[in-house]
Amino acid sequence: MLIEDRNENVAPAKKKSTGRIDGVAATINALARAIIHEDTTSVFEKRGPRTL
């Protein structure tokens, strides 16, 4: 179950849930961090090419 506040923020509703929401909340947080922290820097810009 999800709740929405007056600013249209959506969050899991713990009071309305019949089970634990820890896994759902962790998944939402992980996806949000992955989307926000999109690194577009090339690996070659960071360390340069490797040679053998």
N, C-alpha and C positions, 0 to 999 in steps of 0.2 A: 504494500500500500504506500502511496506517495502523498505528500502534502505540499501545497503551494502557498506561499505567503503573498502579501500585497505587492511585493516587488517582482513577482513571478519567479522567485527562486523555488526550486523543487528539491525536496529532501525525503528520505525514507521515513515513514511514520512508525515509530517503535510502539506507540500505544495501541495502534490499530492492527499490528502484526500478530499473528498467532504463534510464530516461531522466532528464531533468532535472526537478526538482520545484519550481523557482523560481516558475513561473507558478501552480502549485497553492497554494504557500505564500503568495504575494502575494494571491491571491484570498481565501483563508481569513482572512488578516489584515485585508483591506479590509472583508469582510463583518462580522467581529467588531467592528471599530471603528465601522462604521455602525450596528450594532445597539446597542452600548453608548452611543454619543453621540447618542441620539435627542433632538433639541431640540424641546420642546413649547411654547416661547415664541412667541407670535404676533409677526409682523413689525411689527404696529402697536404692540406693547408696546415694541419696541426703538427704532423711529425715529418712530413716529406716522404719521398719514395725510399723504399728499402732496397738494398743491394745484397746479392749473395756472394 
